[in-house]
Amino acid sequence: MKHIRRYWQFWLGLGISLVLVLLLVLNVDMAEVWEAVRQANGWYLAPAILVVLVSQVARAYRWRLLLYPRRGLRIGRLFNIMSIGYLLNNLLPGRAGDLARPILLGYAEGTNVAGGLSAILVERLLDTMTIVVLLFGLLPLAPLPTDLRYGGIGVALALLALTAVLVLLSFQRERGRWLLSGLARRSRWFNHPVVSNSYDAVVDSLAVLRAPWPGLGLLAWTAVIWALAILQDYLVIMAFEPRLSLGAAAVALCVTGLGMLVPAPSGIGTFHWAAILALSLFGVSYSRALTIAVVMHLYSFGLTSVIGLVCMWAESLSYAEITRRIRPGSNMTRTEG
């Protein structure tokens, strides 16, 4: 029972996935699915594999910028650890891969774990903000449901507020420390050396936000990453529905991205329903849209998992060793770097 309470988010997500998968299967026309598979154009699917790999490399370059001002980090090592993190996100509850990445990098390169975690936060903010900006830019292309419009507005406002706080902290370090000291006087939780040290590490990692050239580099790499993501989905969609445009692929990418905010293991169920919703806006039938959604999911999660397994082998890491390192209470998890 204690184990269930500890991983309640995982069990909730698993329940959501099971219900959605059941509904997906109950409504599907298998004859139409088979026909879609039979008519699929493999010439579009093959290059999409290369796009996934190039996109991973681009994400590794952006991660190196996010770790500014630390220099000398090898792209190969960052690529391997980042890919392992994506694999763990697909396998473990609570996005454990996001925690694992800075810890594993700390073991390998001696980087600061708390600073690495804040870099992951900035990375997630960049990606989610990109989804929201793209979604609003694509509104003229598809009649999005009212709930999705309002949901996007809510997410955008929350992210803008969080971004504003991070930017303010990056420029007003001492004011943030003063606020932290005030909280420490009122709460024992804040009055702890770990909290103070973590604050310093987080603010240090936000240096990239006030450095012009790294900041522009972050925006450039983010644009490249999401352009590749649109291309990836476009190639998959074209294999089944060549009449659709690049804009349809962009809408599908944004809607599935927002769907991933629902906690479900590897996005199973939530990703597929979001893709079906997006493709239905462009007149794609339910069963054909489900077929496309399954293939899109295999590319986004299946291929990244395979890459992660290869990177585990390249780093000579076992699953047991990784989980030992990221387990709460381990030396690296407790320390700041």
C-alpha positions as CSV (number, residue, x, y, z in Angstrom):
1,M,0.0,0.0,0.0
2,K,2.9,2.3,0.8
3,H,4.4,1.6,-2.6
4,I,1.1,2.5,-4.3
5,R,0.9,5.9,-2.4
6,R,4.5,6.7,-3.3
7,Y,3.9,6.3,-7.0
8,W,0.3,7.5,-7.1
9,Q,1.0,9.7,-10.2
10,F,2.3,6.6,-12.1
11,W,-0.7,4.5,-11.2
12,L,-3.1,7.4,-12.1
13,G,-1.3,7.8,-15.4
14,L,-1.4,4.0,-16.0
15,G,-5.1,4.0,-15.3
16,I,-5.7,6.9,-17.8
17,S,-3.7,5.1,-20.4
18,L,-5.6,1.8,-20.0
19,V,-9.0,3.5,-20.3
20,L,-7.9,5.5,-23.3
21,V,-6.4,2.5,-25.0
22,L,-9.6,0.5,-24.4
23,L,-11.7,3.3,-26.0
24,L,-9.3,3.5,-28.9
25,V,-9.6,-0.2,-29.6
26,L,-13.4,-0.2,-29.2
27,N,-13.9,2.5,-31.9
28,V,-11.4,1.4,-34.5
29,D,-12.2,-0.2,-37.9
30,M,-9.4,-2.8,-38.3
31,A,-10.2,-3.1,-42.1
32,E,-9.5,0.6,-42.6
33,V,-6.4,0.4,-40.5
34,W,-5.0,-2.5,-42.6
35,E,-5.8,-0.6,-45.7
36,A,-4.0,2.4,-44.5
37,V,-0.9,0.3,-43.6
38,R,-1.0,-1.5,-47.0
39,Q,-1.1,1.8,-48.9
40,A,1.6,3.5,-46.7
41,N,4.5,5.0,-48.7
42,G,7.7,3.8,-47.0
43,W,9.8,6.4,-48.9
44,Y,8.5,9.0,-46.4
45,L,9.0,6.8,-43.3
46,A,12.6,6.0,-44.0
47,P,14.1,9.5,-43.9
48,A,12.0,10.3,-40.8
49,I,14.3,7.9,-38.9
50,L,17.3,10.2,-39.8
51,V,15.3,13.3,-38.7
52,V,14.8,11.7,-35.3
53,L,18.5,11.2,-34.9
54,V,19.5,14.7,-36.1
55,S,16.9,16.2,-33.8
56,Q,18.5,14.4,-30.8
57,V,21.9,15.8,-31.8
58,A,20.4,19.3,-32.0
59,R,18.9,18.8,-28.5
60,A,22.4,17.8,-27.2
61,Y,23.9,21.1,-28.6
62,R,21.1,23.1,-26.9
63,W,21.7,21.3,-23.6
64,R,25.3,22.3,-23.8
65,L,24.3,25.9,-24.1
66,L,21.8,25.5,-21.2
67,L,24.8,24.4,-19.0
68,Y,26.5,27.8,-19.6
69,P,29.0,29.0,-18.4
70,R,30.4,25.5,-18.0
71,R,32.6,24.9,-21.1
72,G,34.4,21.9,-22.6
73,L,31.5,19.4,-22.4
74,R,31.6,16.9,-25.2
75,I,28.6,16.6,-27.4
76,G,29.0,12.9,-27.6
77,R,28.7,12.5,-23.8
78,L,25.8,15.0,-23.6
79,F,24.0,13.1,-26.4
80,N,24.4,9.8,-24.7
81,I,23.3,11.0,-21.3
82,M,20.4,13.0,-22.7
83,S,19.2,9.9,-24.7
84,I,19.4,7.8,-21.6
85,G,17.3,10.3,-19.8
86,Y,14.6,10.2,-22.5
87,L,14.6,6.4,-22.3
88,L,14.1,6.6,-18.5
89,N,11.2,9.1,-19.0
90,N,9.6,6.4,-21.1
91,L,10.2,3.6,-18.6
92,L,9.9,5.2,-15.1
93,P,7.2,7.3,-13.4
94,G,7.5,11.0,-12.6
95,R,9.7,11.9,-15.5
96,A,12.7,10.2,-13.7
97,G,14.9,10.8,-16.8
98,D,14.8,14.5,-16.2
99,L,16.3,13.9,-12.7
100,A,18.7,11.3,-14.0
101,R,20.3,13.5,-16.7
102,P,22.0,16.1,-14.4
103,I,22.9,13.3,-11.9
104,L,24.5,11.1,-14.5
105,L,26.3,14.1,-16.0
106,G,27.5,15.0,-12.6
107,Y,29.1,11.6,-12.2
108,A,30.7,11.7,-15.6
109,E,31.8,15.4,-15.9
110,G,31.6,16.7,-12.3
111,T,28.9,19.2,-13.2
112,N,26.5,20.8,-10.6
113,V,23.4,18.7,-10.1
114,A,21.1,21.5,-8.8
115,G,22.2,23.7,-11.7
116,G,21.6,20.9,-14.1
117,L,18.1,20.5,-12.8
118,S,17.4,24.2,-13.4
119,A,18.8,23.8,-16.9
120,I,16.2,21.1,-17.5
121,L,13.5,23.4,-16.2
122,V,14.6,26.1,-18.7
123,E,14.7,23.5,-21.5
124,R,11.1,22.4,-20.7
125,L,10.0,26.1,-20.6
126,L,11.5,26.7,-24.0
127,D,9.8,23.7,-25.5
128,T,6.4,24.4,-24.0
129,M,6.5,28.1,-24.9
130,T,7.3,27.1,-28.5
131,I,4.3,24.8,-28.6
132,V,2.0,27.6,-27.3
133,V,3.5,30.2,-29.7
134,L,3.2,27.7,-32.7
135,L,-0.4,26.8,-31.7
136,F,-1.6,30.4,-31.7
137,G,0.2,31.1,-34.9
138,L,-1.6,28.1,-36.5
139,L,-5.1,29.1,-35.3
140,P,-6.1,30.3,-38.8
141,L,-5.2,26.9,-40.3
142,A,-7.5,24.8,-38.2
143,P,-10.7,25.4,-36.2
144,L,-9.4,24.3,-32.8
145,P,-11.9,23.4,-30.1
146,T,-12.8,26.1,-27.5
147,D,-11.4,24.0,-24.7
148,L,-8.1,23.6,-26.4
149,R,-7.9,27.3,-27.1
150,Y,-8.6,28.3,-23.5
151,G,-6.3,25.5,-22.2
152,G,-3.5,26.9,-24.4
153,I,-4.1,30.4,-23.1
154,G,-3.9,29.1,-19.5
155,V,-0.7,27.2,-20.1
156,A,0.8,30.2,-21.9
157,L,0.0,32.6,-19.0
158,A,1.4,30.2,-16.4
159,L,4.6,29.8,-18.4
160,L,5.0,33.5,-19.0
161,A,4.8,34.1,-15.2
162,L,7.3,31.4,-14.5
163,T,9.7,32.7,-17.2
164,A,9.4,36.2,-15.8
165,V,10.3,35.0,-12.3
166,L,13.4,33.1,-13.7
167,V,14.5,36.1,-15.7
168,L,14.1,38.4,-12.7
169,L,16.1,36.0,-10.5
170,S,18.9,35.9,-13.1
171,F,19.3,39.7,-12.8
172,Q,18.3,40.2,-9.2
173,R,20.2,37.5,-7.4
174,E,20.5,39.4,-4.1
175,R,16.9,40.4,-4.0
176,G,16.0,36.7,-4.4
177,R,18.4,35.8,-1.6
178,W,16.7,38.5,0.6
179,L,13.3,37.0,-0.1
180,L,14.7,33.5,0.7
181,S,16.1,34.8,4.0
182,G,12.6,36.2,4.9
183,L,11.0,32.8,4.2
184,A,13.7,31.1,6.2
185,R,12.7,33.2,9.3
186,R,9.1,32.0,8.9
187,S,9.7,28.3,8.0
188,R,12.2,25.7,9.1
189,W,12.0,24.1,5.7
190,F,13.7,27.2,4.1
191,N,16.2,27.6,6.9
192,H,18.5,24.8,5.7
193,P,21.9,25.0,4.0
194,V,20.8,22.7,1.2
195,V,18.0,25.2,0.2
196,S,20.5,28.1,0.2
197,N,23.1,26.2,-1.8
198,S,20.5,25.0,-4.2
199,Y,19.3,28.6,-4.8
200,D,22.9,29.7,-5.6
201,A,23.3,26.8,-8.1
202,V,19.9,27.5,-9.8
203,V,20.7,31.2,-10.2
204,D,24.2,30.4,-11.5
205,S,22.6,28.1,-14.1
206,L,20.3,31.0,-15.3
207,A,23.4,33.0,-16.4
208,V,22.5,31.9,-20.0
209,L,19.4,34.1,-19.7
210,R,21.4,37.3,-19.3
211,A,24.2,36.4,-21.7
212,P,23.3,37.7,-25.2
213,W,25.1,35.3,-27.5
214,P,24.2,32.0,-25.6
215,G,20.7,33.3,-25.3
216,L,20.4,33.8,-29.0
217,G,21.9,30.4,-29.5
218,L,19.2,28.9,-27.3
219,L,16.5,30.5,-29.5
220,A,18.2,29.3,-32.7
221,W,18.7,25.7,-31.5
222,T,15.1,25.6,-30.2
223,A,13.9,26.8,-33.7
224,V,15.9,24.1,-35.3
225,I,14.7,21.4,-32.9
226,W,11.0,22.2,-33.5
227,A,11.4,22.6,-37.3
228,L,12.9,19.1,-37.3
229,A,10.0,17.9,-35.1
230,I,7.4,19.3,-37.6
231,L,9.4,17.7,-40.5
232,Q,9.4,14.3,-38.6
233,D,5.6,14.4,-38.2
234,Y,5.1,15.7,-41.7
235,L,7.0,12.8,-43.2
236,V,4.9,10.3,-41.2
237,I,1.7,11.9,-42.1
238,M,2.6,12.1,-45.8
239,A,3.2,8.4,-45.8
240,F,-0.5,7.9,-45.1
241,E,-2.2,11.2,-46.1
242,P,-0.2,12.9,-48.9
243,R,-2.9,15.5,-49.4
244,L,-2.2,17.2,-46.0
245,S,0.1,20.2,-45.7
246,L,3.0,21.0,-43.5
247,G,0.6,23.1,-41.4
248,A,-1.4,20.1,-40.5
249,A,1.8,18.4,-39.2
250,A,2.5,21.5,-37.1
251,V,-1.0,21.5,-35.6
252,A,-0.6,17.7,-34.8
253,L,2.7,18.4,-33.2
254,C,1.3,21.2,-31.0
255,V,-1.8,19.3,-29.9
256,T,0.1,16.1,-29.1
257,G,2.6,18.2,-27.2
258,L,-0.1,19.7,-25.0
259,G,-1.6,16.2,-24.6
260,M,1.6,15.0,-23.1
261,L,0.9,17.3,-20.1
262,V,-1.5,14.6,-18.9
263,P,0.5,12.1,-16.8
264,A,0.5,8.8,-18.8
265,P,3.4,6.3,-19.2
266,S,5.2,7.2,-22.5
267,G,2.1,9.2,-23.5
268,I,0.3,6.0,-24.3
269,G,-3.3,6.8,-25.0
270,T,-3.1,10.6,-24.4
271,F,-0.7,11.0,-27.4
272,H,-2.9,9.0,-29.6
273,W,-6.1,10.8,-28.7
274,A,-4.4,14.2,-29.2
275,A,-3.1,13.1,-32.6
276,I,-6.6,11.8,-33.6
277,L,-8.2,15.1,-32.5
278,A,-5.6,17.2,-34.5
279,L,-5.9,15.1,-37.7
280,S,-9.7,15.0,-37.5
281,L,-9.6,18.8,-37.9
282,F,-8.3,18.2,-41.4
283,G,-10.8,15.6,-42.4
284,V,-8.8,12.4,-41.6
285,S,-11.1,9.5,-40.5
286,Y,-10.8,8.1,-37.0
287,S,-9.2,4.7,-37.9
288,R,-6.7,6.3,-40.4
289,A,-5.8,9.0,-37.9
290,L,-5.2,6.3,-35.2
291,T,-2.9,4.4,-37.6
292,I,-0.9,7.6,-38.2
293,A,-0.9,8.3,-34.4
294,V,0.6,4.9,-33.6
295,V,3.4,5.4,-36.1
296,M,4.1,8.9,-34.9
297,H,4.3,7.6,-31.4
298,L,6.7,4.8,-32.4
299,Y,9.0,7.4,-34.0
300,S,8.8,9.8,-31.0
301,F,9.1,7.3,-28.2
302,G,10.1,4.0,-29.7
303,L,13.1,5.3,-31.7
304,T,14.3,7.5,-28.8
305,S,14.1,4.5,-26.5
306,V,16.2,2.4,-28.9
307,I,18.8,5.3,-29.1
308,G,18.8,5.4,-25.3
309,L,19.6,1.7,-25.1
310,V,22.5,2.1,-27.5
311,C,23.8,5.0,-25.5
312,M,23.6,3.0,-22.2
313,W,25.8,0.4,-23.9
314,A,28.2,3.2,-25.1
315,E,28.4,4.6,-21.6
316,S,28.9,1.1,-20.0
317,L,25.8,1.7,-17.8
318,S,23.3,-0.9,-16.6
319,Y,19.8,-0.1,-15.6
320,A,20.6,-1.2,-12.0
321,E,23.6,1.2,-11.9
322,I,21.5,4.1,-13.2
323,T,18.7,3.6,-10.7
324,R,21.2,3.2,-7.9
325,R,22.7,6.6,-8.8
326,I,19.5,8.4,-9.0
327,R,17.9,6.8,-6.0
328,P,17.0,9.3,-3.3
329,G,19.7,9.2,-0.6
330,S,22.6,8.4,-2.9
331,N,25.7,10.6,-2.6
332,M,25.2,12.4,-5.9
333,T,21.5,13.0,-5.3
334,R,22.3,14.6,-1.9
335,T,25.1,16.8,-3.0
336,E,25.0,19.9,-5.1
337,G,27.6,18.8,-7.6
